[in-house]
Amino acid sequence: MRARTWTLRLVAVACAVLCALVLLPVVASASQEPAASGPEPEYQTLDELTGKQFAYVNGSVYNQYVQKRVQDTGESFYASLPDCVAAVEGGKADAAVQLSYCCQAVVNRKGGTVALLPENVGEVEEAFFFPKGDPLIPKFNEEIQKLEKDGTIDELTKKWVGTDESAKTLPNQDWDAPNGTLKFATSGVLDPFSYVGANGEILGYDVDLALRIAKDLGYHLDISTITMDAIFASVQTGKVDFGGTLTKTPERAEMVDFTEKVMPTYISVIVKSKDGGQTSGAANSATMGRSFIDDIKQSFIKTFVQENRWELILSGLGVTAIISLCSGSLGTLLGYVFVTLRRKGNKLVGKLIDGYQAIIGGVPIVVVLMVLYYVVFGSTSIPGEIVAILAFTLSFGSTASTTMWTAIKGIDIGQEESGLALGYEKRAVFRKIVLPQAAQQFLPQLISQFVGLVKETAVVGYIAVQDLTRASDLIRARTMDAFFPLVSTAIIYFVLCRLIAHALNRLADRINPTSKPRKIRGVK
């Protein structure tokens, strides 16, 4: 009882922290993100980065270009560009590498802590990509050539690279689509190519260009965001029809077919600035005058208020809760089915269950998730949320089965024999005598495992499911604030897990016979 009281207190404290942040006065009304101030970089040439540590985004190939220009470099890969930049700021890497337009957007938002290296790594070509032999490629190429000739591509480049945010809108898909709908996947974390804007709308150069081409070809687009390193697999397996612009390389061209280039650009390098963001004069005094609370206010505004990003968080939280609750419930039922099958005493069935548990227990859940999505259901249109529920049901069912069976085997055989001697059937003995006693042992463990399941669902972003963690990634990619979105997500996960644990403990108390007052018949 005392432990539960402390749990509720912890939840209340966490909620109070969130409420305090929400109720902080919203000053400066969603202030504008800083424009590029041209901070001086710590290094001036690529040769100065010889032997240094470089940070890359998962799925990128820019390390190959860097290795041709700089000797003896170290490599580390991160989930997104904001993580790479945070590694540079924190001293875990000396440089972060990405396309020039993306790097400039980062520098513009970081307030002088990082800067662009004056020397580029090299020029690359960005293009849409399709499965091998796709008949749409010639049609896309024809449209790209037409848009390039009439100046549309140059206009789109200026529109999405420019600083006029009001101009960055997409055409409504109100045209006729006699040829149906194409599934289009983009990362959603590479401003200005693709990012999540107001009300969770996917914006960017890639999306705008893809919509214009689709309109001319008589299609609508079904747009989804997938992690950078998973888009390639989605296109190869047919989960989507084509992917947002990707750097052309000979190795990639062996696996997929690229369209004509849609934007020539350069690979740039982000390094620390010389002054580390410490400006001088009046600007420095203003910065020094800002309090910690002011920083929290601004981070809160950027993470939740600007562009209604709270809706993205709320939507992701709902997805996380649904996947967790459905998987936990179905997994518990699956575990009970396994226990029932084991009790029948069939050795072959027992060995099959042991084998299943060994496989599921020996493979990371993220691998199980991706195998189901890209291989088992690769040629189907089953939503990622359903695949995620199935994957976590299989995983939790294995864990729940082991936990239940261990507790049941710990009940003295004399209990069952006594029930049979009293004339009960074997099934009734298990349900009324053995299971209630075993439940007292496995329910606390099962609740703990259920809470662990909630945290494990954070990997569903690999299969185009926009859960709470993925929503946080999309927001961080837009704000370039690696701290506050992560802390906010951690607090939300903590509150969610504590609430689920509290609800399950209450439910366990209701079904636990030892927690109910005993009544003796005939005695008032």
C-alpha positions as CSV (number, residue, x, y, z in Angstrom):
1,M,0.0,0.0,0.0
2,R,2.9,2.3,0.9
3,A,4.6,1.5,-2.4
4,R,1.5,2.4,-4.3
5,T,1.2,5.7,-2.5
6,W,4.8,6.6,-3.5
7,T,4.0,5.6,-7.1
8,L,1.0,8.0,-7.1
9,R,3.2,10.7,-5.6
10,L,5.8,10.3,-8.3
11,V,3.1,10.5,-11.0
12,A,1.7,13.6,-9.4
13,V,5.1,15.2,-9.3
14,A,5.7,14.4,-13.0
15,C,2.3,15.8,-13.9
16,A,3.0,18.9,-11.8
17,V,6.2,19.5,-13.7
18,L,4.4,19.3,-17.0
19,C,1.6,21.6,-15.8
20,A,4.1,24.1,-14.5
21,L,5.7,24.2,-17.9
22,V,2.3,24.6,-19.6
23,L,1.3,27.4,-17.3
24,L,4.5,29.4,-17.7
25,P,3.6,32.7,-19.4
26,V,4.0,32.4,-23.2
27,V,6.2,35.4,-24.0
28,A,7.2,36.8,-27.3
29,S,4.4,34.8,-28.9
30,A,6.4,32.0,-30.6
31,S,9.5,34.0,-31.4
32,Q,11.1,33.7,-34.8
33,E,14.0,31.2,-35.2
34,P,17.3,33.0,-35.6
35,A,18.6,33.9,-39.0
36,A,22.0,32.8,-40.2
37,S,24.6,35.0,-38.5
38,G,27.7,33.5,-40.1
39,P,29.6,32.3,-37.1
40,E,33.3,31.6,-37.7
41,P,34.1,27.9,-37.8
42,E,36.7,26.2,-35.6
43,Y,38.3,24.7,-38.7
44,Q,38.7,26.3,-42.1
45,T,39.6,23.4,-44.4
46,L,39.0,19.7,-44.7
47,D,42.7,18.9,-44.2
48,E,42.4,20.2,-40.7
49,L,39.9,17.5,-39.9
50,T,42.4,14.7,-40.7
51,G,42.1,12.0,-38.0
52,K,38.9,13.6,-36.5
53,Q,35.6,12.0,-35.7
54,F,32.7,12.5,-38.1
55,A,29.0,12.1,-37.4
56,Y,26.6,10.8,-40.0
57,V,22.9,10.1,-40.2
58,N,21.9,6.4,-40.4
59,G,21.5,5.3,-44.0
60,S,23.6,8.1,-45.5
61,V,26.6,7.4,-47.8
62,Y,28.5,10.7,-47.2
63,N,31.2,8.9,-45.3
64,Q,32.4,7.5,-48.6
65,Y,32.8,11.0,-50.0
66,V,34.6,12.2,-46.8
67,Q,37.0,9.3,-46.9
68,K,38.1,10.3,-50.4
69,R,39.0,13.8,-49.2
70,V,40.1,13.4,-45.6
71,Q,42.5,10.7,-44.2
72,D,42.1,8.6,-41.1
73,T,38.7,9.8,-40.1
74,G,36.5,8.1,-37.4
75,E,32.8,7.4,-38.0
76,S,29.7,7.4,-35.8
77,F,26.1,7.1,-37.0
78,Y,23.1,8.7,-35.5
79,A,19.3,8.6,-36.0
80,S,19.0,12.2,-37.3
81,L,20.9,15.3,-38.1
82,P,20.0,17.0,-34.8
83,D,21.6,14.1,-33.0
84,C,24.8,14.5,-35.2
85,V,24.9,18.2,-34.3
86,A,24.4,17.5,-30.6
87,A,27.4,15.1,-30.8
88,V,29.5,17.9,-32.2
89,E,28.3,20.4,-29.6
90,G,29.0,17.8,-26.8
91,G,32.4,16.9,-28.1
92,K,31.6,13.4,-29.1
93,A,32.3,14.2,-32.8
94,D,34.3,16.9,-34.5
95,A,32.1,17.3,-37.5
96,A,28.6,16.4,-38.8
97,V,28.0,15.8,-42.5
98,Q,24.9,16.4,-44.5
99,L,23.6,18.1,-47.6
100,S,24.4,21.9,-47.8
101,Y,20.8,23.2,-47.6
102,C,20.2,21.0,-44.5
103,C,23.4,22.1,-42.8
104,Q,22.6,25.8,-43.4
105,A,19.2,25.4,-41.8
106,V,20.9,23.9,-38.8
107,V,23.4,26.7,-38.5
108,N,20.6,29.3,-38.8
109,R,18.8,27.7,-35.8
110,K,21.6,27.0,-33.5
111,G,22.4,30.5,-32.4
112,G,26.2,30.5,-33.1
113,T,27.2,27.2,-31.4
114,V,28.1,25.6,-34.7
115,A,29.2,26.8,-38.1
116,L,29.6,25.7,-41.7
117,L,33.1,24.6,-42.9
118,P,33.9,27.0,-45.8
119,E,35.1,24.0,-47.9
120,N,32.5,21.6,-49.3
121,V,33.2,17.8,-49.5
122,G,31.8,17.5,-53.1
123,E,28.8,17.8,-55.3
124,V,26.1,15.1,-55.4
125,E,22.8,14.5,-57.3
126,E,19.5,14.0,-55.5
127,A,16.7,12.0,-57.2
128,F,13.5,10.1,-56.5
129,F,14.0,6.3,-56.5
130,F,11.7,3.4,-57.5
131,P,11.9,-0.4,-57.4
132,K,13.9,-1.9,-60.2
133,G,12.2,-1.8,-63.6
134,D,9.3,0.4,-62.4
135,P,7.4,1.7,-65.5
136,L,6.8,5.0,-63.9
137,I,10.4,6.1,-64.1
138,P,10.3,7.3,-67.8
139,K,7.1,9.3,-67.0
140,F,8.7,10.9,-64.0
141,N,11.8,11.7,-66.0
142,E,9.8,13.4,-68.7
143,E,8.0,15.5,-66.0
144,I,11.2,16.4,-64.3
145,Q,12.7,17.6,-67.6
146,K,9.6,19.6,-68.3
147,L,9.6,21.3,-64.9
148,E,13.3,22.1,-65.2
149,K,12.9,23.7,-68.6
150,D,10.0,25.9,-67.5
151,G,11.8,27.1,-64.4
152,T,9.5,25.3,-61.9
153,I,12.4,23.5,-60.2
154,D,14.4,26.7,-59.7
155,E,11.2,28.3,-58.2
156,L,10.7,25.4,-55.8
157,T,14.4,25.6,-54.7
158,K,14.1,29.3,-53.9
159,K,10.7,28.7,-52.2
160,W,11.9,26.0,-49.8
161,V,15.4,27.2,-49.2
162,G,14.3,30.8,-48.6
163,T,13.3,32.4,-45.3
164,D,9.7,33.3,-46.2
165,E,7.8,30.7,-44.2
166,S,4.4,32.0,-45.4
167,A,5.3,30.9,-48.9
168,K,6.1,27.3,-47.8
169,T,2.7,25.7,-48.6
170,L,1.7,22.7,-50.6
171,P,-1.0,22.4,-53.3
172,N,-4.2,20.7,-52.2
173,Q,-4.8,17.3,-53.8
174,D,-8.1,18.5,-55.3
175,W,-7.4,17.3,-58.8
176,D,-8.8,14.2,-60.5
177,A,-6.7,11.1,-60.1
178,P,-7.8,8.7,-62.8
179,N,-4.7,6.5,-62.3
180,G,-5.2,6.1,-58.6
181,T,-2.9,6.8,-55.6
182,L,0.9,6.4,-55.2
183,K,2.5,5.7,-51.9
184,F,5.3,8.1,-51.3
185,A,7.8,7.8,-48.4
186,T,10.1,10.6,-47.1
187,S,12.2,11.0,-43.9
188,G,10.4,14.0,-42.5
189,V,13.6,15.1,-40.7
190,L,15.6,16.9,-43.4
191,D,14.6,20.5,-43.7
192,P,14.1,21.9,-46.4
193,F,13.7,18.6,-48.3
194,S,11.0,17.2,-46.0
195,Y,9.9,18.1,-42.5
196,V,6.7,18.2,-40.4
197,G,5.1,21.7,-40.2
198,A,1.9,23.1,-38.6
199,N,-0.7,20.5,-37.5
200,G,1.6,17.6,-38.4
201,E,1.5,18.4,-42.2
202,I,4.5,17.0,-44.1
203,L,6.2,19.8,-46.0
204,G,9.3,20.4,-48.0
205,Y,10.8,20.5,-51.5
206,D,10.6,16.7,-52.0
207,V,6.9,16.7,-51.2
208,D,6.0,19.7,-53.3
209,L,7.8,18.4,-56.4
210,A,6.3,14.9,-56.0
211,L,2.8,16.4,-55.8
212,R,3.3,18.5,-58.9
213,I,4.5,15.4,-60.8
214,A,1.7,13.3,-59.5
215,K,-0.9,15.9,-60.6
216,D,0.5,16.0,-64.1
217,L,0.5,12.2,-64.3
218,G,-3.1,11.8,-62.9
219,Y,-2.3,10.4,-59.4
220,H,-2.9,11.3,-55.8
221,L,-0.1,10.8,-53.2
222,D,-0.4,8.9,-50.0
223,I,2.5,10.5,-48.1
224,S,4.2,8.9,-45.1
225,T,7.3,9.5,-43.0
226,I,9.8,6.7,-42.4
227,T,13.2,6.7,-40.7
228,M,15.9,7.4,-43.3
229,D,17.5,3.9,-43.1
230,A,14.1,2.2,-43.6
231,I,12.9,4.1,-46.7
232,F,15.2,2.1,-48.9
233,A,13.8,-1.2,-47.6
234,S,10.2,0.1,-48.0
235,V,10.8,0.8,-51.7
236,Q,12.6,-2.5,-52.4
237,T,9.8,-4.6,-50.8
238,G,7.0,-2.6,-52.4
239,K,5.6,-1.2,-49.1
240,V,5.7,2.2,-50.9
241,D,5.8,3.1,-54.6
242,F,8.8,5.5,-54.4
243,G,11.0,7.3,-52.0
244,G,11.9,11.0,-51.5
245,T,15.1,12.3,-53.0
246,L,18.2,10.3,-52.2
247,T,21.8,10.7,-53.2
248,K,22.6,8.7,-56.3
249,T,25.5,6.2,-56.0
250,P,26.5,3.3,-58.2
251,E,25.9,0.8,-55.4
252,R,22.4,2.1,-54.7
253,A,21.7,2.1,-58.5
254,E,22.2,-1.7,-58.5
255,M,19.4,-2.1,-56.0
256,V,16.8,0.6,-57.1
257,D,16.2,2.8,-60.1
258,F,16.7,6.5,-59.8
259,T,14.9,9.3,-61.8
260,E,16.6,12.3,-63.3
261,K,18.3,14.5,-60.8
262,V,15.9,16.9,-59.1
263,M,18.3,19.1,-57.3
264,P,22.1,19.3,-57.6
265,T,23.6,20.1,-54.2
266,Y,26.8,19.8,-52.2
267,I,27.8,17.8,-49.1
268,S,28.7,20.2,-46.3
269,V,30.3,19.9,-43.0
270,I,29.2,21.3,-39.6
271,V,31.8,22.0,-37.0
272,K,31.9,24.0,-33.7
273,S,32.1,27.7,-34.0
274,K,35.2,29.5,-32.6
275,D,33.3,31.4,-29.9
276,G,30.9,28.5,-29.1
277,G,27.9,30.8,-29.5
278,Q,29.3,33.4,-27.1
279,T,28.5,36.6,-29.0
280,S,29.8,40.0,-28.0
281,G,28.4,43.4,-27.2
282,A,24.7,44.0,-26.6
283,A,23.7,40.6,-28.0
284,N,26.0,38.9,-25.4
285,S,24.5,41.0,-22.6
286,A,21.0,40.1,-23.6
287,T,21.9,36.4,-23.7
288,M,23.6,36.5,-20.3
289,G,20.5,38.3,-18.9
290,R,18.2,35.4,-19.9
291,S,17.4,33.1,-17.0
292,F,17.0,29.4,-17.0
293,I,13.3,29.8,-16.8
294,D,13.4,31.9,-20.0
295,D,15.2,29.1,-21.8
296,I,12.6,26.6,-20.6
297,K,9.8,28.9,-21.9
298,Q,11.4,29.2,-25.3
299,S,12.1,25.5,-25.6
300,F,8.5,24.8,-24.5
301,I,7.1,27.2,-27.1
302,K,9.2,25.7,-29.9
303,T,8.4,22.1,-28.9
304,F,4.7,22.3,-28.1
305,V,3.2,25.7,-29.2
306,Q,4.8,26.6,-32.6
307,E,3.0,25.0,-35.5
308,N,0.7,23.2,-33.1
309,R,3.3,20.6,-32.4
310,W,1.4,19.5,-29.3
311,E,-1.0,17.8,-31.7
312,L,1.9,15.7,-33.0
313,I,2.8,14.7,-29.5
314,L,-0.8,13.8,-28.6
315,S,-1.3,11.8,-31.7
316,G,2.0,9.9,-31.1
317,L,1.0,9.2,-27.5
318,G,-2.3,7.8,-28.6
319,V,-0.5,5.4,-31.0
320,T,1.9,4.3,-28.3
321,A,-1.0,3.6,-25.8
322,I,-3.0,1.7,-28.3
323,I,-0.1,-0.5,-29.5
324,S,0.9,-1.2,-25.9
325,L,-2.5,-2.0,-24.5
326,C,-3.5,-4.2,-27.5
327,S,-0.2,-6.0,-27.5
328,G,-0.2,-6.5,-23.7
329,S,-3.7,-7.8,-23.6
330,L,-3.4,-10.2,-26.6
331,G,0.1,-11.3,-25.5
332,T,-1.3,-12.2,-22.0
333,L,-4.0,-14.2,-23.7
334,L,-1.4,-15.9,-26.0
335,G,0.7,-16.7,-23.0
336,Y,-2.3,-18.4,-21.2
337,V,-3.0,-20.4,-24.4
338,F,0.6,-21.7,-24.3
339,V,0.2,-22.6,-20.6
340,T,-3.0,-24.5,-21.4
341,L,-1.3,-26.4,-24.2
342,R,1.7,-27.3,-22.0
343,R,-0.6,-28.7,-19.3
344,K,-2.0,-31.3,-21.8
345,G,1.4,-33.0,-21.5
346,N,2.1,-33.4,-25.2
347,K,5.9,-33.5,-25.5
348,L,5.9,-32.4,-29.1
349,V,3.8,-29.3,-28.3
350,G,6.0,-28.5,-25.4
351,K,9.1,-28.6,-27.6
352,L,7.5,-26.4,-30.2
353,I,6.6,-23.8,-27.6
354,D,10.2,-24.0,-26.2
355,G,11.5,-23.5,-29.7
356,Y,9.2,-20.5,-30.3
357,Q,10.3,-18.9,-27.0
358,A,13.9,-19.5,-27.8
359,I,13.6,-17.8,-31.2
360,I,11.6,-14.8,-30.0
361,G,13.7,-14.4,-26.9
362,G,17.0,-14.6,-28.9
363,V,16.1,-12.0,-31.6
364,P,15.8,-8.2,-30.8
365,I,12.2,-7.0,-31.1
366,V,13.2,-4.4,-33.6
367,V,14.4,-7.2,-36.0
368,V,11.2,-9.2,-35.4
369,L,9.2,-6.0,-36.2
370,M,11.1,-5.3,-39.5
371,V,11.0,-8.9,-40.6
372,L,7.3,-9.0,-40.2
373,Y,6.7,-5.7,-41.9
374,Y,9.2,-5.9,-44.8
375,V,9.3,-9.7,-45.4
376,V,6.3,-11.5,-44.1
377,F,3.8,-8.8,-45.0
378,G,6.0,-7.1,-47.5
379,S,3.6,-7.5,-50.4
380,T,0.5,-6.6,-48.5
381,S,-1.0,-3.3,-47.5
382,I,-1.5,-4.1,-43.8
383,P,-1.0,-0.9,-41.7
384,G,2.2,-0.6,-39.7
385,E,0.2,-0.3,-36.5
386,I,-1.4,-3.7,-37.0
387,V,2.1,-5.3,-37.8
388,A,3.5,-3.6,-34.6
389,I,0.6,-5.0,-32.5
390,L,1.3,-8.5,-33.9
391,A,5.0,-8.3,-33.3
392,F,4.7,-7.1,-29.7
393,T,1.9,-9.7,-29.1
394,L,4.2,-12.5,-30.2
395,S,7.1,-11.1,-28.1
396,F,5.0,-10.4,-24.9
397,G,3.1,-13.8,-25.3
398,S,6.5,-15.6,-25.1
399,T,7.5,-13.7,-22.0
400,A,4.1,-14.0,-20.3
401,S,4.0,-17.7,-21.0
402,T,7.3,-18.3,-19.3
403,T,6.4,-16.2,-16.3
404,M,3.0,-18.0,-15.9
405,W,4.4,-21.5,-16.4
406,T,7.2,-21.0,-13.9
407,A,4.7,-19.8,-11.2
408,I,2.3,-22.7,-12.0
409,K,5.0,-25.3,-11.8
410,G,5.9,-23.9,-8.3
411,I,2.5,-24.9,-6.9
412,D,2.8,-28.1,-4.9
413,I,1.3,-31.1,-6.8
414,G,-0.5,-32.0,-3.6
415,Q,-2.9,-29.0,-4.2
416,E,-4.1,-30.5,-7.5
417,E,-4.3,-34.0,-6.1
418,S,-6.4,-32.8,-3.2
419,G,-8.8,-31.1,-5.6
420,L,-9.1,-34.2,-7.7
421,A,-9.8,-36.3,-4.6
422,L,-12.6,-34.0,-3.7
423,G,-14.3,-34.8,-7.0
424,Y,-13.4,-31.7,-9.1
425,E,-12.5,-32.1,-12.7
426,K,-8.9,-31.4,-13.7
427,R,-9.9,-28.2,-15.5
428,A,-11.9,-27.0,-12.5
429,V,-9.0,-27.8,-10.2
430,F,-6.6,-25.7,-12.3
431,R,-9.0,-22.8,-12.6
432,K,-10.2,-22.7,-8.9
433,I,-7.2,-24.0,-7.0
434,V,-3.9,-23.9,-8.9
435,L,-4.3,-20.7,-11.0
436,P,-5.4,-18.4,-8.2
437,Q,-2.3,-19.4,-6.1
438,A,0.0,-19.1,-9.1
439,A,-1.4,-15.7,-10.0
440,Q,-0.2,-14.3,-6.7
441,Q,3.3,-15.1,-7.9
442,F,3.2,-14.1,-11.6
443,L,0.9,-11.1,-11.6
444,P,3.6,-8.6,-10.1
445,Q,6.1,-9.8,-12.7
446,L,3.6,-9.7,-15.5
447,I,2.7,-6.1,-14.6
448,S,6.4,-5.1,-14.6
449,Q,6.8,-6.8,-18.0
450,F,3.7,-4.9,-19.3
451,V,5.3,-1.6,-18.3
452,G,8.5,-2.7,-20.1
453,L,6.5,-3.4,-23.2
454,V,5.3,0.3,-23.3
455,K,8.9,1.4,-23.5
456,E,9.9,-1.3,-26.1
457,T,7.3,0.2,-28.5
458,A,9.6,3.1,-29.0
459,V,11.1,1.3,-32.1
460,V,7.9,1.2,-34.2
461,G,9.1,4.3,-36.1
462,Y,11.2,1.8,-38.2
463,I,8.0,0.7,-39.9
464,A,6.4,4.0,-40.6
465,V,4.4,4.2,-37.4
466,Q,4.3,7.6,-35.9
467,D,4.4,6.9,-32.2
468,L,5.5,9.2,-29.3
469,T,9.2,8.7,-29.9
470,R,8.9,9.3,-33.7
471,A,6.9,12.4,-33.0
472,S,9.7,13.7,-30.8
473,D,12.2,12.9,-33.5
474,L,10.2,14.9,-36.1
475,I,10.0,17.9,-33.7
476,R,13.7,17.8,-32.9
477,A,14.5,17.8,-36.6
478,R,12.5,20.9,-37.0
479,T,13.6,22.9,-33.9
480,M,17.2,21.5,-33.7
481,D,16.7,21.4,-29.9
482,A,18.0,18.0,-28.8
483,F,17.4,18.5,-25.1
484,F,13.8,19.7,-24.4
485,P,11.9,17.3,-26.7
486,L,13.8,14.3,-25.3
487,V,13.2,15.3,-21.7
488,S,9.5,16.0,-22.4
489,T,9.2,12.6,-24.1
490,A,10.9,10.9,-21.1
491,I,8.4,12.6,-18.7
492,I,5.4,11.6,-20.8
493,Y,6.7,8.0,-21.0
494,F,7.2,8.0,-17.2
495,V,3.7,9.3,-16.5
496,L,2.2,6.8,-19.0
497,C,4.0,3.9,-17.5
498,R,3.1,4.8,-13.9
499,L,-0.5,5.2,-14.8
500,I,-0.7,1.9,-16.5
501,A,1.2,0.2,-13.7
502,H,-1.3,1.7,-11.1
503,A,-4.3,0.6,-13.2
504,L,-3.0,-2.9,-13.5
505,N,-2.2,-3.2,-9.8
506,R,-5.7,-2.1,-9.0
507,L,-7.0,-4.7,-11.4
508,A,-4.8,-7.4,-9.9
509,D,-6.2,-6.5,-6.4
510,R,-9.7,-6.9,-7.7
511,I,-9.1,-10.4,-9.1
512,N,-6.8,-11.6,-6.3
513,P,-9.0,-13.6,-3.9
514,T,-6.6,-13.1,-1.0
515,S,-7.2,-9.3,-1.1
516,K,-10.9,-9.7,-0.6
517,P,-12.5,-9.9,2.9
518,R,-13.4,-13.5,3.7
519,K,-17.0,-14.4,4.5
520,I,-18.1,-17.5,6.3
521,R,-21.6,-18.7,5.4
522,G,-24.0,-18.7,8.3
523,V,-22.0,-16.2,10.3
524,K,-23.1,-12.6,10.3
